Amino acid sequence: MNSIQVLQYIASGALGGDAFKGGLATAALGAALHFFIAFVVAAVYYTASRKLTALYRDPTIWGPAFGAAVYLFMNLLVLPLSAVPKGPFSLPLFLNGVFGHAIFVALPIAWFARRSASKN
C-alpha cells in the first residue's frame, strides 16, 4: 500500500470503498481527516492533563498508555462503525499500530502537554 492509498483508506471511513477511486482528492480528504483526528486527540490529552496532573508529571507513562488506548478505541469501536472496507486481521499490523501510536504520536503529545504545564 503506497502513501496515497493509506490516505484514501482513511477517507474510506467516510466514503467507503469509493475513496480508492478518487485519486488525490480523496487522499487529501484522508490527510485532512487524519490531522483533524490527531488534533482532537492532542486537545483531549492536553485538556485532561489540566485536571489530572499525573498526565503531565509522568508523560513517559501516560502518553504511551493514552496512545495505545486511543488506537484500541479507534480500531475496536470507531472503525467497525465506519464505512472502512473490512479486511483480514493482522496481528503484526495491529501491534505495529498500537506501539507506533503510543510512542510516535501520544508520547510527543504528552511531552508537549508537560512543557505547556511548566509554563503556567
Helices and strands as residue ranges (DSSP letters): H 3-15, G 16-21, H 23-51, H 54-57, H 59-73, I 74-78, H 79-81, H 91-101, I 102-106, H 107-118
